[in-house]
Amino acid sequence: MAEHVLAHESRRHFGMSIWAVALLVGLTGCSDRHSVAPVEGKVIYRNAPVKFGSVSFQPEVGPRATGRIQADGTFRLSTYGEHDGAILGRHRVRIVCAEHQNPDTHPSGADSEGGYSRSLIPEKYTFPETSGFEVEVKQSNEPFTFELND
C-alpha cells in the first residue's frame, strides 16, 4: 500500500514539475520580444506607386518586420502581430515586387515574398544588403517613402 501511495505521489510531483517547466519556458519566451513601433510608408517606382509586393525591415538583431504593398503603394509593417510595426533600431530594407505577387493574376501568391518569378522592379531592391535603403525605427515615425530607381 505504501508503495502505491509513493508511486502516486511521484507521478503527481512529476506532473506538477512538467507544468512548472512549461510555464517557465512560456514566460521566458515572452521576455525575448523586442519593443516595436508602428511603421508605414509608400513605395514609388518610375514616378508611380508600386501596386503590389512586400516590404521587409531587417534589423541588426531580432525578428524582421514585413508588410504587404497595397494598390496605392502604401504598406504597414508587422513583426509579432498585425500592423504592430518594426522593432526599434537600425534596419536594412528589402522591397519585392514580382509577377507571382500580382493579386490580379496570382491571387494565392499575393502575400508571398518567395518564389522565382520575374522581378518587376530592379533586382537590387530584393536584397537588404544591396537595396541601398537603411532606416532607423524610433518610438514615433513619420511614414517612410522609398523611391526606386532603374
Stockholm file with secondary structure:
# STOCKHOLM 1.0

chainA/1-150         MAEHVLAHESRRHFGMSIWAVALLVGLTGCSDRHSVAPVEGKVIYRNAPVKFGSVSFQPEVGPRATGRIQADGTFRLSTYGEHDGAILGRHRVRIVCAEHQNPDTHPSGADSEGGYSRSLIPEKYTFPETSGFEVEVKQSNEPFTFELND
#=GR chainA/1-150 SS CHHHHHHHHHHHHHHHHHHHHHHHHHHHHHHTCCCEECCEEEEEETTEECCSCEEEEEESSSCCEEEECCTTSEEECBSSSTTCCEESEEEEEEEECBGGGCTTTCGGGTTCCCCCSCBSSCGGGGSTTTSCCEEEECSSCCCEEEEECC
#=GC SS_cons         CHHHHHHHHHHHHHHHHHHHHHHHHHHHHHHTCCCEECCEEEEEETTEECCSCEEEEEESSSCCEEEECCTTSEEECBSSSTTCCEESEEEEEEEECBGGGCTTTCGGGTTCCCCCSCBSSCGGGGSTTTSCCEEEECSSCCCEEEEECC
//
